[in-house]
Amino acid sequence: MMLVNIDYITGKEFDVIGLVKGSVIQSKHIGKDIMSGFKTIVGGELKSYTEMMDEARGIATLRMVNEAEKLGADAIINIRYTSAAVMQGAAEILAYGTAVKTK
């Protein structure tokens, strides 16, 4: 499966299948949340949240790819990510793009 964040694939023609997406709501356990709270006092990277968001993007991407494969796509173009806070310490990540079948 080819994944690109532009609306074309150089040298390829394709038929558009449609919008595909994958999402996940991810949180960290209370211990890491408390430690991150202390970190905000002195500043610096909140590594547990960086790891959480990276893991969530991976899960959302995989779910988007699975949806595209079910539709017979062999590529997803114009991929985008968005995130939103759901509650303290939890975020939703949404990955979406256009599933295509190359000719």
C-alpha positions as CSV (number, residue, x, y, z in Angstrom):
1,M,0.0,0.0,0.0
2,M,1.4,3.3,-1.1
3,L,0.7,6.2,1.3
4,V,1.3,9.8,0.2
5,N,0.3,13.2,1.5
6,I,0.0,14.8,-1.9
7,D,-2.9,14.4,-4.4
8,Y,-0.9,12.6,-7.1
9,I,1.6,9.8,-7.6
10,T,4.3,10.6,-10.1
11,G,4.0,8.5,-13.2
12,K,0.8,6.8,-12.1
13,E,-2.8,7.1,-13.2
14,F,-5.5,5.9,-10.9
15,D,-9.3,5.7,-10.2
16,V,-10.6,7.3,-7.1
17,I,-12.4,4.9,-4.8
18,G,-13.3,7.3,-2.0
19,L,-12.5,8.7,1.5
20,V,-11.0,6.3,4.0
21,K,-10.2,7.0,7.6
22,G,-9.0,5.5,10.8
23,S,-9.3,6.8,14.3
24,V,-8.3,6.0,17.9
25,I,-8.8,7.6,21.3
26,Q,-5.6,7.0,23.4
27,S,-4.7,7.8,27.0
28,K,-1.9,7.3,29.4
29,H,-2.3,5.7,32.8
30,I,-2.6,7.9,35.8
31,G,1.0,7.4,37.0
32,K,2.4,8.8,33.7
33,D,-0.2,11.6,33.7
34,I,0.9,12.7,37.2
35,M,4.6,12.6,36.2
36,S,3.8,14.7,33.1
37,G,2.0,17.2,35.3
38,F,5.1,17.7,37.3
39,K,7.2,18.1,34.2
40,T,5.0,21.1,33.1
41,I,6.3,23.0,36.1
42,V,9.9,22.9,35.0
43,G,9.3,22.7,31.2
44,G,10.6,20.3,28.6
45,E,9.2,17.5,26.4
46,L,6.5,15.3,27.8
47,K,7.9,12.1,26.5
48,S,5.1,9.9,27.6
49,Y,2.6,12.0,25.7
50,T,4.9,12.1,22.6
51,E,5.0,8.3,22.7
52,M,1.3,8.1,23.2
53,M,0.6,10.3,20.2
54,D,3.1,8.5,18.1
55,E,1.4,5.1,19.0
56,A,-2.0,6.6,18.3
57,R,-1.0,7.9,14.8
58,G,0.3,4.4,14.0
59,I,-2.9,2.8,15.1
60,A,-5.1,5.3,13.2
61,T,-2.9,4.9,10.1
62,L,-3.2,1.1,10.2
63,R,-7.0,1.3,10.6
64,M,-7.2,3.7,7.6
65,V,-5.0,1.3,5.5
66,N,-7.2,-1.7,6.5
67,E,-10.3,0.2,5.4
68,A,-8.7,1.1,2.0
69,E,-7.6,-2.5,1.5
70,K,-11.2,-3.8,2.0
71,L,-12.3,-1.4,-0.8
72,G,-9.6,-2.8,-3.1
73,A,-7.3,0.2,-3.0
74,D,-3.6,-0.1,-3.6
75,A,-2.7,3.5,-2.5
76,I,-4.0,6.3,-0.3
77,I,-3.3,9.9,-1.5
78,N,-3.7,13.3,0.2
79,I,-3.3,11.8,3.7
80,R,-4.0,14.1,6.6
81,Y,-4.0,13.8,10.4
82,T,-6.0,15.6,13.0
83,S,-6.1,15.4,16.8
84,A,-8.5,16.6,19.4
85,A,-8.5,16.5,23.2
86,V,-11.3,14.2,24.5
87,M,-10.6,14.7,28.2
88,Q,-7.6,15.4,30.4
89,G,-4.9,13.0,29.3
90,A,-6.7,11.5,26.4
91,A,-6.7,12.5,22.7
92,E,-8.4,11.3,19.5
93,I,-6.2,10.9,16.4
94,L,-7.9,10.8,13.0
95,A,-6.1,9.7,9.9
96,Y,-7.9,10.2,6.6
97,G,-7.2,10.2,2.9
98,T,-8.4,9.3,-0.6
99,A,-8.3,5.6,-1.5
100,V,-7.3,5.0,-5.1
101,K,-6.7,2.0,-7.4
102,T,-3.7,2.5,-9.8
103,K,-4.2,1.6,-13.5
